Amino acid sequence: MKKIKLFLVLMLLPLLFSNNVFAKEEKINAEVSRQKILFDGKEIDTIEAYNIEGNNYFKLRDVAALVSGTEINFDVSFNETRRSVEITRDTAYKKQENDLVKKVSDSKLDVRDAKPVCYIDNEKVLYKGYLINNNNFFRLRDLGKTIGFYVSYDKDEDAVIIKSEKLEPKDLIEREEVTIVNLYSDPIANSKKINNSDKKISSLTIDDFIKDLKSAILITDKAKRLSVIEKSYDKANNNIVLIPDFKYKGKLFLTPVLKVEQDSKTSVMKLENENISFDLLKNKAGIDPNKDFKLTLGYYEGDEEDHNFRFLSLIEISY
């Protein structure tokens, strides 16, 4: 009996490994695009482009460098904080050393599916893209549609047509526009404790409060309830920005307000920037930063009165 069981195990092992452990990713067929590229009628031979499933994919910085100085120019940068590609319309792009340098070989192409996080003028965009030899490539038509410039194909010329013609930008998918008027944040899920007995912490930031926001609901003017998917702090405007599921187009902007509690003492203050130092709390709220205290990040609903303070997230400091 033991021999039979051992035999069955040995027979099954190759099947298990072939279906799971050694399963290969489906190969993506990509080749250097052989089509001509015409920009405002002039042939461009310095752009690295690949054809995948009948669509042309371009490096974003190449396109930015190509259209720089025209009315459709846009800038490209990388946001380290939210690990995203940032596209800014109507802003000049500074050409870099590796921009508009064409590679002509199909050999040794390392092609992988990629869904890079991208924002255009701070609006999130979900591009279909590929990582080719460690560079992000985007479908040219998608770039033209979302950034707002002319892209077409001339069958007779077998040419990709790009024009410095400014068009109205459009989303890649249908999104329902919503007006967000209110917010509910779960006070249990969105509270945490920090033991500061070793006194290593002398300050917090707004991001410390919102990065772990676990349960918050956005409420629209039509009483639709939407989960918060993205949250961030806009330094330039001193706003907390809350965004629902991507199929909805809308945002809620909150001016940050902090409630400070220690013993029986409570005070509420508007925050002027993202930094919350314990020295600031000592000076403005009169607390002892070496004793237990609670910090509640929130906002005013309506007039800037203490009774209009609403909860967003809480951090309790203990010693």
Buried (B, 14 or more C-beta within 10 A) or exposed (E): EEEEEEEEEEEEEEEEEEEEEEEEEEEBEBEBBEBBBBBEEEEBEEBBBBBBEEEBBBBBBBBBBBBBEBEBBBBBEEEEEEEBBBBBBEBEBEBEEEBBEEEEEEEEBEBEEBEBBBBBBEBBBBBBBBBBEEBBBBBBBBBBBBBBBBBEEEEEEEBBBBBBBBBEBEEBEEEEEBEBEBBBBBEEEBBEEEEBEEEEEEEBBBBBBBEEBEEBBBBBEEEBEBEBBBBBBEEEEBBBBBBBEBEBBBBBEBEBBBBBBBEEEBBBBEBEEBEBEBEBBEEEBEBEBEEBBBBBBBBBEEEEEEEBBBBBBBBBBEE
